[in-house]
Amino acid sequence: MTLTPANPNTSVFESIRRARPDGSEFWSARDLQAVLGYDTWRNFTESMERARAACDNSGQDSRDHFVGASKMIEAGKGATRDVLDHHLTRYACYLTAMNGDPRKAEIAAAQTYFTVQTRRAELATPALPASPLTLARQMLESLEAQETRVSAIEYRLDTAPITSEKVGTIYKLGQQLGQVMGDYRRAWRLFKDRFGLASYRDLPSNQYEEGVRFLRLQIRAYTGNALLGDAES
């Protein structure tokens, strides 16, 4: 479901903004899910979890930006029920959009919106006469700032935990290793110690291929047989 603002001059994102009694703003994750084009809460929360990790990796405390809450929804025949929700800050919404699936038209639109809003904020400075040298310096600083943001986002994506699909692949290989070793706990401990993890689910995205290769090599070491798709000689 995609929400459409009642006022055509208001962005969809701003139309779902809410305010607390003290005047502070927040966005319901359930409302944002619809705006970003996610049909299921499960798929949306995967993007939100990557955004939460990116928030922590940037030095912010994600608990300040992703606040647990509940929301009353209609359950049919006039009944209602409480469902899990989160109250997000503007920064949390930005990260969630940036960590979404860019193949979705709604995600692409949201990313464009936040890019434009960020640029407007940068330009919202007093209109004072500036020399050509000052203008050139400001343009250079703006370009450098944009490059820094892109690099930071790419870094956070690389270091964010692997997606559920990749978690499934790692799990299957880990279970195979446990079977051939005859000790599942030892197999998982071997993997977690190798990558310094508390859980195999915490494997960073940029170490996924290495993780798969490590498990394949361990399985081959115990069985003497290469797995299908194992490119190692």
ROSE-4610 file (N, C-alpha, C; in Angstrom, 1 decimal, always signed):
// ROSE-4610
residu = [M/M/M/T/T/T/L/L/L/T/T/T/P/P/P/A/A/A/N/N/N/P/P/P/N/N/N/T/T/T/S/S/S/V/V/V/F/F/F/E/E/E/S/S/S/I/I/I/R/R/R/R/R/R/A/A/A/R/R/R/P/P/P/D/D/D/G/G/G/S/S/S/E/E/E/F/F/F/W/W/W/S/S/S/A/A/A/R/R/R/D/D/D/L/L/L/Q/Q/Q/A/A/A/V/V/V/L/L/L/G/G/G/Y/Y/Y/D/D/D/T/T/T/W/W/W/R/R/R/N/N/N/F/F/F/T/T/T/E/E/E/S/S/S/M/M/M/E/E/E/R/R/R/A/A/A/R/R/R/A/A/A/A/A/A/C/C/C/D/D/D/N/N/N/S/S/S/G/G/G/Q/Q/Q/D/D/D/S/S/S/R/R/R/D/D/D/H/H/H/F/F/F/V/V/V/G/G/G/A/A/A/S/S/S/K/K/K/M/M/M/I/I/I/E/E/E/A/A/A/G/G/G/K/K/K/G/G/G/A/A/A/T/T/T/R/R/R/D/D/D/V/V/V/L/L/L/D/D/D/H/H/H/H/H/H/L/L/L/T/T/T/R/R/R/Y/Y/Y/A/A/A/C/C/C/Y/Y/Y/L/L/L/T/T/T/A/A/A/M/M/M/N/N/N/G/G/G/D/D/D/P/P/P/R/R/R/K/K/K/A/A/A/E/E/E/I/I/I/A/A/A/A/A/A/A/A/A/Q/Q/Q/T/T/T/Y/Y/Y/F/F/F/T/T/T/V/V/V/Q/Q/Q/T/T/T/R/R/R/R/R/R/A/A/A/E/E/E/L/L/L/A/A/A/T/T/T/P/P/P/A/A/A/L/L/L/P/P/P/A/A/A/S/S/S/P/P/P/L/L/L/T/T/T/L/L/L/A/A/A/R/R/R/Q/Q/Q/M/M/M/L/L/L/E/E/E/S/S/S/L/L/L/E/E/E/A/A/A/Q/Q/Q/E/E/E/T/T/T/R/R/R/V/V/V/S/S/S/A/A/A/I/I/I/E/E/E/Y/Y/Y/R/R/R/L/L/L/D/D/D/T/T/T/A/A/A/P/P/P/I/I/I/T/T/T/S/S/S/E/E/E/K/K/K/V/V/V/G/G/G/T/T/T/I/I/I/Y/Y/Y/K/K/K/L/L/L/G/G/G/Q/Q/Q/Q/Q/Q/L/L/L/G/G/G/Q/Q/Q/V/V/V/M/M/M/G/G/G/D/D/D/Y/Y/Y/R/R/R/R/R/R/A/A/A/W/W/W/R/R/R/L/L/L/F/F/F/K/K/K/D/D/D/R/R/R/F/F/F/G/G/G/L/L/L/A/A/A/S/S/S/Y/Y/Y/R/R/R/D/D/D/L/L/L/P/P/P/S/S/S/N/N/N/Q/Q/Q/Y/Y/Y/E/E/E/E/E/E/G/G/G/V/V/V/R/R/R/F/F/F/L/L/L/R/R/R/L/L/L/Q/Q/Q/I/I/I/R/R/R/A/A/A/Y/Y/Y/T/T/T/G/G/G/N/N/N/A/A/A/L/L/L/L/L/L/G/G/G/D/D/D/A/A/A/E/E/E/S/S/S]
num = [1/1/1/2/2/2/3/3/3/4/4/4/5/5/5/6/6/6/7/7/7/8/8/8/9/9/9/10/10/10/11/11/11/12/12/12/13/13/13/14/14/14/15/15/15/16/16/16/17/17/17/18/18/18/19/19/19/20/20/20/21/21/21/22/22/22/23/23/23/24/24/24/25/25/25/26/26/26/27/27/27/28/28/28/29/29/29/30/30/30/31/31/31/32/32/32/33/33/33/34/34/34/35/35/35/36/36/36/37/37/37/38/38/38/39/39/39/40/40/40/41/41/41/42/42/42/43/43/43/44/44/44/45/45/45/46/46/46/47/47/47/48/48/48/49/49/49/50/50/50/51/51/51/52/52/52/53/53/53/54/54/54/55/55/55/56/56/56/57/57/57/58/58/58/59/59/59/60/60/60/61/61/61/62/62/62/63/63/63/64/64/64/65/65/65/66/66/66/67/67/67/68/68/68/69/69/69/70/70/70/71/71/71/72/72/72/73/73/73/74/74/74/75/75/75/76/76/76/77/77/77/78/78/78/79/79/79/80/80/80/81/81/81/82/82/82/83/83/83/84/84/84/85/85/85/86/86/86/87/87/87/88/88/88/89/89/89/90/90/90/91/91/91/92/92/92/93/93/93/94/94/94/95/95/95/96/96/96/97/97/97/98/98/98/99/99/99/100/100/100/101/101/101/102/102/102/103/103/103/104/104/104/105/105/105/106/106/106/107/107/107/108/108/108/109/109/109/110/110/110/111/111/111/112/112/112/113/113/113/114/114/114/115/115/115/116/116/116/117/117/117/118/118/118/119/119/119/120/120/120/121/121/121/122/122/122/123/123/123/124/124/124/125/125/125/126/126/126/127/127/127/128/128/128/129/129/129/130/130/130/131/131/131/132/132/132/133/133/133/134/134/134/135/135/135/136/136/136/137/137/137/138/138/138/139/139/139/140/140/140/141/141/141/142/142/142/143/143/143/144/144/144/145/145/145/146/146/146/147/147/147/148/148/148/149/149/149/150/150/150/151/151/151/152/152/152/153/153/153/154/154/154/155/155/155/156/156/156/157/157/157/158/158/158/159/159/159/160/160/160/161/161/161/162/162/162/163/163/163/164/164/164/165/165/165/166/166/166/167/167/167/168/168/168/169/169/169/170/170/170/171/171/171/172/172/172/173/173/173/174/174/174/175/175/175/176/176/176/177/177/177/178/178/178/179/179/179/180/180/180/181/181/181/182/182/182/183/183/183/184/184/184/185/185/185/186/186/186/187/187/187/188/188/188/189/189/189/190/190/190/191/191/191/192/192/192/193/193/193/194/194/194/195/195/195/196/196/196/197/197/197/198/198/198/199/199/199/200/200/200/201/201/201/202/202/202/203/203/203/204/204/204/205/205/205/206/206/206/207/207/207/208/208/208/209/209/209/210/210/210/211/211/211/212/212/212/213/213/213/214/214/214/215/215/215/216/216/216/217/217/217/218/218/218/219/219/219/220/220/220/221/221/221/222/222/222/223/223/223/224/224/224/225/225/225/226/226/226/227/227/227/228/228/228/229/229/229/230/230/230/231/231/231/232/232/232/233/233/233]
x = [+0.8/+0.0/+0.9/+0.5/+1.3/+0.4/+0.9/+0.1/+0.2/-0.8/-0.8/-1.2/-0.4/-0.7/-2.0/-2.8/-4.0/-3.6/-2.6/-2.1/-1.1/-1.3/-0.3/+1.0/+1.0/+2.2/+3.1/+2.5/+3.2/+3.8/+5.0/+5.6/+4.9/+4.9/+4.3/+5.0/+6.3/+7.0/+6.6/+6.4/+6.0/+4.6/+3.8/+2.4/+2.1/+3.1/+2.9/+3.7/+4.3/+5.0/+4.0/+4.4/+3.6/+4.3/+3.5/+4.1/+3.7/+4.6/+4.3/+3.8/+3.2/+2.7/+3.8/+5.1/+6.1/+6.6/+5.9/+6.3/+7.3/+8.0/+9.0/+8.3/+9.0/+8.4/+8.9/+8.1/+8.5/+7.6/+8.1/+7.4/+7.1/+5.9/+5.6/+6.2/+6.9/+7.6/+6.5/+5.3/+4.3/+3.8/+3.7/+3.3/+4.5/+5.7/+6.8/+6.9/+6.6/+6.5/+5.7/+4.5/+3.6/+4.1/+4.7/+5.3/+6.4/+7.2/+8.4/+8.0/+6.8/+6.3/+6.5/+6.7/+6.8/+5.5/+5.2/+3.9/+3.9/+5.1/+5.1/+6.0/+5.6/+6.4/+7.8/+7.8/+9.1/+10.2/+9.8/+10.7/+11.2/+10.2/+10.6/+11.5/+11.3/+12.2/+13.6/+13.8/+15.2/+16.0/+15.3/+15.9/+16.1/+15.1/+15.2/+16.4/+16.6/+17.7/+19.0/+19.1/+20.4/+20.6/+19.5/+19.6/+20.0/+19.5/+19.9/+21.4/+21.9/+23.3/+24.1/+23.6/+24.3/+24.4/+23.3/+23.2/+24.2/+24.3/+25.3/+26.7/+27.0/+28.3/+28.7/+27.8/+28.1/+28.4/+28.3/+28.6/+27.3/+26.2/+24.9/+24.4/+23.6/+22.9/+21.6/+21.4/+20.2/+19.0/+19.1/+18.0/+17.3/+18.1/+17.6/+16.8/+17.0/+16.4/+15.4/+15.4/+14.5/+13.9/+12.8/+12.2/+11.0/+11.1/+10.0/+8.7/+7.6/+6.3/+5.3/+4.0/+3.0/+1.9/+1.2/+0.2/-1.1/-2.2/-3.5/-4.0/-4.3/-4.8/-6.1/-6.8/-8.1/-7.8/-8.5/-8.3/-9.5/-10.4/-11.6/-12.8/-14.0/-15.3/-15.3/-14.6/-14.7/-13.7/-13.0/-12.1/-10.8/-10.0/-8.7/-7.7/-6.4/-5.4/-4.1/-3.3/-2.0/-0.9/-0.1/+1.0/+2.3/+3.4/+4.7/+4.9/+5.5/+5.8/+7.1/+7.6/+8.7/+8.5/+8.9/+8.8/+10.2/+10.3/+11.6/+11.8/+13.0/+13.4/+13.6/+13.7/+14.0/+15.2/+16.3/+17.5/+17.3/+16.5/+16.2/+15.4/+14.5/+13.8/+14.8/+15.7/+16.7/+17.5/+18.0/+18.8/+18.0/+16.8/+15.9/+15.7/+15.5/+15.3/+16.6/+17.8/+19.0/+19.5/+18.9/+19.2/+18.2/+17.2/+16.1/+16.6/+15.7/+15.9/+15.7/+16.8/+16.7/+15.9/+15.6/+14.8/+13.4/+13.0/+11.6/+11.5/+10.5/+10.3/+10.1/+9.4/+9.2/+10.5/+11.4/+12.7/+13.5/+13.5/+14.3/+13.8/+12.5/+11.9/+12.3/+12.2/+12.6/+14.1/+14.9/+16.3/+16.6/+15.9/+16.0/+15.5/+14.4/+13.8/+14.8/+15.4/+16.3/+17.6/+18.0/+19.2/+18.9/+17.7/+17.3/+17.2/+16.5/+16.4/+17.7/+18.6/+20.0/+20.7/+20.5/+21.2/+20.5/+19.2/+18.5/+19.0/+19.2/+19.7/+21.1/+21.9/+23.2/+23.2/+22.2/+22.2/+21.4/+20.8/+19.9/+20.8/+21.6/+22.5/+22.2/+22.5/+22.3/+22.8/+22.0/+22.4/+23.3/+24.6/+25.5/+26.4/+26.8/+27.7/+28.9/+29.3/+30.5/+31.4/+32.7/+33.7/+33.8/+34.3/+34.4/+35.2/+36.3/+37.1/+36.3/+35.4/+34.6/+33.6/+33.0/+32.0/+32.7/+33.9/+34.6/+34.9/+35.4/+35.7/+34.4/+33.3/+32.0/+31.6/+31.8/+31.4/+32.3/+33.6/+34.5/+34.2/+33.9/+33.5/+32.2/+31.3/+30.0/+30.3/+31.1/+31.4/+32.1/+33.1/+33.8/+32.9/+31.9/+30.9/+30.1/+29.6/+28.8/+29.6/+30.9/+31.7/+31.9/+32.0/+32.2/+31.0/+29.8/+28.5/+28.3/+28.6/+28.5/+29.5/+30.7/+31.7/+31.2/+30.6/+30.2/+29.0/+28.1/+27.0/+27.5/+28.4/+28.9/+29.6/+30.4/+31.0/+30.0/+28.9/+27.9/+27.2/+27.0/+26.4/+27.3/+28.6/+29.6/+29.7/+29.6/+29.8/+28.5/+27.4/+26.1/+26.0/+25.3/+25.1/+24.5/+24.8/+24.3/+22.8/+22.2/+20.7/+20.2/+18.9/+18.3/+18.6/+18.7/+19.0/+20.4/+21.4/+22.7/+22.9/+22.1/+22.1/+21.8/+20.8/+20.3/+21.5/+22.2/+23.3/+24.4/+24.8/+25.8/+25.3/+24.0/+23.5/+23.6/+23.2/+23.3/+24.7/+25.6/+27.0/+27.6/+27.2/+27.6/+27.1/+25.8/+25.2/+25.9/+26.2/+27.0/+28.3/+29.0/+30.3/+30.1/+29.1/+28.9/+28.6/+27.9/+27.6/+28.8/+29.7/+30.9/+31.9/+31.9/+32.8/+32.2/+30.9/+30.3/+30.1/+30.2/+30.0/+29.6/+28.3/+27.7/+28.2/+28.3/+28.7/+30.2/+31.0/+32.4/+32.5/+31.7/+31.7/+31.4/+30.3/+29.9/+30.9/+31.5/+32.6/+33.8/+34.1/+35.2/+35.0/+33.7/+33.4/+33.3/+32.7/+32.6/+33.9/+34.8/+36.2/+37.0/+36.7/+37.5/+37.2/+35.9/+35.5/+35.2/+35.5/+35.3/+33.8/+32.9/+31.5/+30.9/+29.8/+29.0/+28.0/+27.5/+26.6/+26.9/+26.7/+27.0/+26.1/+25.0/+24.1/+24.7/+25.8/+26.4/+27.5/+27.7/+28.8/+28.6/+29.6/+29.4/+29.2/+28.5/+28.2/+29.5/+30.5/+31.7/+32.6/+32.2/+32.9/+32.1/+31.0/+30.1/+30.8/+31.4/+32.1/+33.2/+33.9/+35.0/+34.5/+33.3/+32.7/+32.3/+31.7/+31.2/+32.4/+33.5/+34.7/+35.3/+35.4/+35.9/+35.2/+33.8/+33.1/+33.2/+33.3/+33.5/+34.8/+35.8/+37.2/+37.2/+36.6/+36.5/+35.8/+34.7/+33.9/+34.8/+35.5/+36.3/+37.5/+38.0/+39.1/+38.7/+37.4/+36.9/+36.4/+36.0/+35.4/+36.3/+37.2/+38.0/+37.3/+36.1/+35.3/+35.0/+35.0/+34.7/+33.2/+32.6/+31.2/+30.9/+29.6/+29.2/+29.3/+30.0/+30.2/+31.5/+32.2/+33.5/+34.6/+35.0/+36.0/+37.4/+37.6/+39.0/+39.5/+40.7/+41.3/+41.9]
y = [-1.2/+0.0/+1.2/+2.2/+3.5/+4.6/+5.4/+6.5/+7.7/+8.5/+9.7/+10.9/+11.9/+13.1/+13.8/+14.3/+15.0/+16.3/+16.9/+18.2/+17.8/+18.1/+17.7/+18.5/+19.5/+20.3/+19.8/+18.8/+18.1/+16.8/+16.5/+15.2/+14.1/+12.9/+11.8/+11.6/+11.7/+11.5/+12.5/+13.8/+14.8/+14.6/+14.0/+13.9/+12.9/+12.0/+11.0/+11.3/+12.5/+13.0/+13.2/+12.8/+13.0/+13.9/+14.4/+15.2/+14.7/+14.8/+14.4/+15.7/+15.5/+16.7/+17.8/+17.3/+18.3/+19.0/+18.6/+19.2/+18.5/+17.5/+16.7/+15.9/+15.7/+14.9/+13.5/+12.6/+11.3/+10.7/+9.5/+8.8/+7.4/+6.9/+5.5/+4.6/+3.6/+2.6/+1.9/+1.7/+1.1/+2.0/+3.3/+4.2/+4.3/+4.3/+4.4/+3.1/+2.0/+0.7/+0.9/+1.4/+1.6/+2.6/+3.7/+4.7/+4.2/+3.3/+2.7/+1.5/+1.1/+0.1/-1.3/-1.5/-2.9/-3.5/-4.7/-5.4/-6.1/-6.5/-7.2/-6.5/-6.6/-6.0/-6.7/-8.0/-8.8/-8.2/-8.0/-7.5/-6.1/-5.3/-3.9/-3.9/-4.8/-4.7/-5.1/-5.9/-6.2/-4.9/-4.1/-2.8/-1.9/-2.0/-1.2/-1.6/-3.0/-3.5/-3.1/-3.0/-2.6/-1.1/-0.3/+1.1/+1.3/+0.4/+0.5/+0.2/-0.8/-1.1/+0.1/+0.7/+1.9/+3.0/+3.2/+4.3/+4.1/+2.8/+2.5/+2.7/+2.2/+2.3/+3.8/+4.7/+6.1/+6.8/+6.1/+6.8/+7.2/+7.0/+7.4/+6.2/+6.5/+5.4/+5.1/+4.0/+3.7/+3.7/+3.5/+3.5/+4.9/+5.9/+7.3/+7.6/+6.8/+7.1/+6.0/+4.8/+3.7/+3.3/+3.9/+3.7/+2.7/+1.7/+0.6/+1.2/+0.8/+1.3/+0.2/+0.5/-0.4/+0.5/-0.1/+0.6/-0.2/+0.5/-0.2/-0.2/-1.4/-1.6/-2.3/-2.2/-2.9/-4.4/-5.2/-6.7/-7.3/-6.5/-7.1/-7.1/-6.9/-6.9/-6.0/-4.8/-3.8/-4.0/-5.1/-5.4/-4.7/-4.5/-3.9/-4.7/-4.6/-5.2/-4.4/-4.7/-4.0/-4.8/-4.0/-4.7/-3.9/-4.6/-4.0/-2.8/-1.7/-0.5/+0.1/+1.1/+1.8/+3.3/+4.2/+5.6/+6.0/+6.5/+6.9/+8.4/+8.7/+10.1/+10.4/+11.6/+11.9/+11.2/+11.2/+10.5/+9.0/+8.4/+7.0/+6.7/+7.6/+7.4/+7.5/+8.4/+8.6/+7.4/+6.8/+5.6/+4.4/+4.3/+3.2/+3.2/+4.4/+4.6/+4.3/+4.8/+4.5/+3.1/+2.3/+0.9/+0.0/+0.6/-0.2/-0.7/-1.5/-2.0/-1.0/-0.5/+0.6/+0.2/-1.1/-1.5/-1.1/-0.9/-0.4/+1.1/+1.4/+2.8/+3.7/+3.2/+4.0/+4.3/+3.3/+3.5/+4.5/+4.4/+5.3/+6.7/+6.9/+8.2/+8.8/+7.9/+8.3/+8.8/+8.0/+8.3/+9.7/+9.9/+11.2/+12.3/+12.0/+13.1/+13.5/+12.5/+12.8/+13.5/+13.1/+13.7/+15.2/+15.5/+16.9/+17.7/+17.1/+17.8/+18.1/+17.1/+17.4/+18.5/+18.5/+19.6/+21.0/+21.0/+22.3/+22.8/+21.8/+22.2/+22.8/+22.3/+22.8/+24.2/+24.5/+25.8/+26.8/+26.4/+27.3/+28.1/+29.0/+29.9/+31.3/+32.3/+33.7/+34.1/+34.8/+35.2/+36.4/+36.2/+37.3/+37.2/+38.4/+38.5/+37.6/+36.9/+36.0/+36.2/+36.2/+36.3/+35.1/+35.1/+33.9/+32.8/+33.3/+32.3/+31.6/+32.4/+31.8/+30.8/+31.2/+30.3/+29.0/+29.1/+27.9/+27.0/+27.6/+26.9/+26.2/+26.8/+26.3/+25.1/+25.2/+24.1/+22.9/+23.2/+22.1/+21.4/+22.2/+21.6/+20.8/+21.2/+20.5/+19.2/+19.2/+18.0/+17.0/+17.5/+16.6/+16.0/+16.8/+16.4/+15.3/+15.4/+14.4/+13.1/+13.2/+12.0/+11.3/+12.1/+11.5/+10.8/+11.4/+10.7/+9.4/+9.4/+8.2/+7.1/+7.5/+6.6/+6.0/+6.9/+6.4/+5.4/+5.7/+4.8/+3.5/+3.5/+2.3/+1.4/+2.1/+1.4/+0.8/+1.5/+0.9/-0.2/-0.2/-1.3/-2.5/-2.3/-3.4/-4.0/-3.2/-3.8/-4.2/-3.9/-4.3/-5.8/-6.4/-7.9/-8.4/-9.6/-10.2/-10.3/-10.4/-10.5/-11.9/-12.0/-13.3/-14.4/-14.0/-15.1/-15.6/-14.7/-15.1/-15.8/-15.4/-16.1/-17.6/-17.8/-19.2/-20.0/-19.4/-20.1/-20.5/-19.5/-19.8/-20.9/-20.8/-21.8/-23.2/-23.4/-24.7/-25.2/-24.4/-24.9/-25.2/-24.4/-24.6/-26.0/-26.2/-27.5/-28.7/-28.5/-29.6/-29.8/-28.8/-28.9/-29.6/-29.3/-29.9/-31.4/-31.8/-33.2/-34.0/-33.4/-34.2/-34.2/-33.2/-33.2/-34.0/-34.3/-35.0/-34.2/-32.9/-32.0/-30.6/-30.3/-29.1/-27.9/-28.0/-26.9/-26.5/-27.5/-27.2/-26.6/-27.0/-26.5/-25.0/-24.6/-23.2/-22.4/-23.0/-22.3/-22.0/-22.9/-22.7/-21.6/-21.5/-20.4/-19.1/-19.0/-17.7/-17.2/-18.1/-17.7/-17.2/-17.8/-17.4/-15.9/-15.5/-14.2/-13.3/-13.7/-12.9/-12.5/-13.5/-13.2/-13.8/-13.2/-13.8/-14.7/-14.4/-15.3/-15.2/-16.3/-16.3/-15.3/-15.0/-13.9/-12.6/-12.3/-11.0/-10.9/-11.9/-11.8/-10.6/-9.7/-8.5/-8.9/-8.1/-8.3/-8.5/-7.6/-7.7/-8.9/-9.7/-11.0/-12.2/-12.0/-13.1/-14.2/-13.7/-14.6/-15.4/-14.7/-15.3/-16.3/-16.0/-17.0/-18.3/-18.1/-19.3/-20.1/-19.4/-20.1/-20.9/-20.3/-20.9/-22.2/-22.1/-23.3/-24.4/-24.0/-25.0/-25.7/-24.9/-25.5/-26.5/-26.1/-26.9/-28.3/-28.2/-29.4/-30.3/-29.7/-30.5/-31.1/-30.4/-30.9/-32.2/-32.2/-33.4/-34.5/-34.2/-35.2/-35.6/-34.7/-34.9/-34.7/-34.2/-33.9/-32.4/-31.9/-30.5/-30.4/-29.3/-29.1/-28.5/-28.7/-28.1/-26.6/-26.0/-24.6/-24.1/-25.1/-24.7/-24.5/-23.3/-23.0/-23.3/-23.6/-23.9/-25.2/-25.2/-26.4/-27.3]
z = [+0.0/+0.0/+0.0/-0.9/-0.9/-0.5/+0.5/+1.0/+0.0/-0.1/-0.9/+0.0/+0.0/+0.9/+0.4/+1.4/+1.0/+0.3/+0.7/+0.1/-1.0/-2.2/-3.3/-3.1/-2.3/-2.1/-1.0/-0.3/+0.9/+0.5/+0.8/+0.5/+1.2/+0.7/+1.4/+2.7/+2.7/+4.0/+5.0/+4.7/+5.7/+6.1/+5.2/+5.5/+6.6/+6.9/+8.0/+9.2/+9.2/+10.4/+11.5/+12.7/+13.9/+15.0/+15.9/+17.0/+18.3/+19.3/+20.7/+21.4/+22.6/+23.3/+23.6/+23.6/+23.9/+22.6/+21.5/+20.2/+19.4/+19.9/+19.2/+18.1/+17.0/+15.9/+15.9/+15.3/+15.1/+13.9/+13.4/+12.4/+12.8/+12.6/+12.9/+11.8/+12.3/+11.3/+10.5/+11.1/+10.3/+9.2/+9.4/+8.3/+7.3/+7.8/+6.8/+6.0/+6.5/+5.8/+4.5/+4.7/+3.6/+2.6/+3.1/+2.2/+1.3/+1.9/+1.2/+0.4/+0.3/-0.6/-0.1/+1.2/+1.7/+2.0/+1.5/+1.7/+3.1/+3.5/+4.8/+5.8/+7.1/+8.2/+8.3/+8.0/+8.1/+7.2/+5.9/+4.9/+5.3/+5.8/+6.1/+7.3/+8.3/+9.5/+9.1/+8.1/+7.6/+7.2/+6.5/+6.1/+7.4/+8.3/+9.5/+10.4/+10.4/+11.2/+10.6/+9.3/+8.7/+9.0/+9.0/+9.3/+10.8/+11.7/+13.1/+13.3/+12.5/+12.6/+12.1/+11.0/+10.4/+11.4/+12.1/+13.1/+14.2/+14.7/+15.8/+15.2/+14.0/+13.4/+13.1/+13.0/+12.8/+14.1/+15.2/+16.5/+17.3/+16.6/+17.3/+18.1/+19.1/+19.8/+19.1/+18.5/+17.8/+18.7/+20.0/+20.9/+21.0/+20.6/+20.6/+19.4/+18.3/+17.0/+16.6/+17.2/+16.9/+18.3/+18.6/+19.9/+19.8/+20.6/+20.5/+20.9/+20.3/+20.6/+20.1/+20.2/+19.7/+19.0/+18.2/+17.4/+17.3/+17.5/+17.4/+15.9/+15.4/+14.0/+14.0/+12.9/+12.7/+12.4/+13.1/+12.9/+12.2/+11.7/+10.9/+11.8/+11.2/+11.9/+13.0/+12.9/+13.9/+15.1/+15.1/+16.2/+15.9/+17.0/+16.9/+17.7/+17.4/+18.2/+18.2/+19.2/+19.2/+18.4/+17.7/+17.0/+17.3/+17.1/+17.3/+16.4/+16.9/+16.0/+16.6/+15.9/+16.4/+16.0/+16.9/+16.6/+16.2/+15.0/+14.3/+14.3/+14.4/+14.2/+12.7/+12.3/+10.9/+10.4/+11.3/+10.9/+10.7/+11.6/+11.5/+10.2/+9.8/+8.5/+7.4/+7.4/+6.4/+6.2/+7.3/+7.3/+6.7/+7.2/+6.7/+5.2/+4.7/+3.2/+2.5/+3.0/+2.4/+2.4/+3.4/+3.5/+2.9/+2.2/+1.6/+0.2/-0.4/-1.7/-2.8/-3.5/-4.4/-5.7/-5.9/-7.0/-6.8/-5.6/-5.4/-5.8/-6.5/-6.9/-5.7/-4.7/-3.5/-2.8/-2.7/-2.1/-2.8/-4.2/-5.0/-4.8/-4.7/-4.5/-3.2/-2.1/-0.8/-0.7/-1.3/-1.3/-2.0/-3.1/-3.8/-3.0/-2.3/-1.4/-0.3/+0.4/+1.4/+0.9/-0.3/-0.9/-1.1/-1.7/-2.0/-0.7/+0.3/+1.6/+2.3/+2.2/+2.8/+2.0/+0.7/-0.1/+0.3/+0.4/+0.8/+2.2/+3.1/+4.4/+4.3/+3.5/+3.3/+2.7/+1.9/+1.2/+2.0/+3.1/+3.9/+4.8/+4.2/+4.9/+4.5/+5.3/+5.0/+3.6/+2.8/+1.5/+1.5/+1.7/+1.7/+0.5/+0.0/-1.1/-0.9/-1.9/-1.7/-2.9/-2.7/-3.7/-4.5/-5.8/-6.6/-5.9/-5.1/-4.4/-3.3/-2.6/-1.5/-2.1/-3.3/-3.9/-4.4/-4.9/-5.4/-4.2/-3.1/-1.9/-1.3/-1.3/-0.9/-1.7/-3.1/-4.0/-3.7/-3.5/-3.2/-1.9/-0.9/+0.4/+0.3/-0.5/-0.7/-1.4/-2.4/-3.1/-2.2/-1.4/-0.5/+0.5/+1.0/+2.0/+1.4/+0.2/-0.5/-0.7/-1.1/-1.2/+0.1/+1.2/+2.5/+2.9/+2.6/+3.0/+2.3/+1.0/+0.2/+0.7/+1.0/+1.5/+2.8/+3.7/+5.0/+4.8/+3.9/+3.7/+3.1/+2.2/+1.6/+2.7/+3.6/+4.7/+5.6/+5.9/+6.8/+6.2/+4.9/+4.2/+4.2/+4.0/+4.0/+5.4/+6.5/+7.8/+8.5/+7.9/+8.5/+8.4/+9.3/+9.3/+8.0/+7.7/+6.5/+6.5/+5.3/+5.2/+5.5/+5.7/+6.1/+5.1/+3.8/+2.8/+3.0/+3.2/+3.4/+4.8/+5.7/+7.0/+6.8/+5.9/+5.6/+5.0/+4.1/+3.5/+4.5/+5.3/+6.3/+7.3/+7.7/+8.6/+8.0/+6.7/+6.1/+6.0/+5.7/+5.6/+7.0/+8.0/+9.4/+9.9/+9.5/+10.0/+9.3/+8.0/+7.3/+7.9/+8.3/+9.0/+10.3/+11.1/+12.4/+12.2/+11.1/+10.8/+10.5/+9.7/+9.3/+10.4/+11.3/+12.4/+13.6/+13.6/+14.6/+15.9/+15.7/+16.9/+16.4/+16.5/+15.9/+16.7/+18.0/+18.9/+18.5/+18.4/+18.0/+16.6/+15.7/+14.4/+14.4/+15.1/+15.2/+16.0/+17.0/+17.8/+16.9/+16.0/+15.1/+14.2/+13.6/+12.7/+13.4/+14.6/+15.4/+15.8/+16.3/+16.7/+15.5/+14.3/+13.1/+12.8/+12.9/+12.5/+13.7/+14.9/+16.1/+16.4/+16.3/+16.4/+17.6/+18.1/+19.2/+18.6/+17.3/+16.6/+15.1/+14.4/+13.0/+12.2/+12.8/+12.2/+12.2/+13.0/+13.1/+12.0/+11.2/+10.1/+9.3/+9.2/+8.3/+6.9/+6.1/+4.7/+3.9/+4.2/+3.4/+3.7/+4.7/+5.0/+4.6/+4.0/+3.6/+2.8/+1.7/+0.7/+1.4/+2.3/+3.0/+4.0/+4.6/+5.5/+4.8/+3.6/+2.8/+2.5/+2.0/+1.6/+2.7/+3.9/+5.1/+5.5/+5.5/+5.8/+4.8/+3.5/+2.4/+2.6/+2.9/+3.0/+4.2/+5.3/+6.5/+6.2/+5.5/+5.2/+4.3/+3.3/+2.4/+3.2/+4.2/+5.0/+5.7/+6.2/+6.9/+6.0/+4.8/+4.0/+2.8/+2.4/+1.3/+0.0/+0.0/-1.2/-1.3/-2.5/-2.7/-2.9/-2.3/-2.4/-3.8/-4.2/-5.5/-5.4/-6.4/-6.4/-5.7/-5.1/-4.5/-5.5/-5.6/-6.7/-6.3/-5.0/-4.5/-5.1/-5.5/-6.1/-5.0]
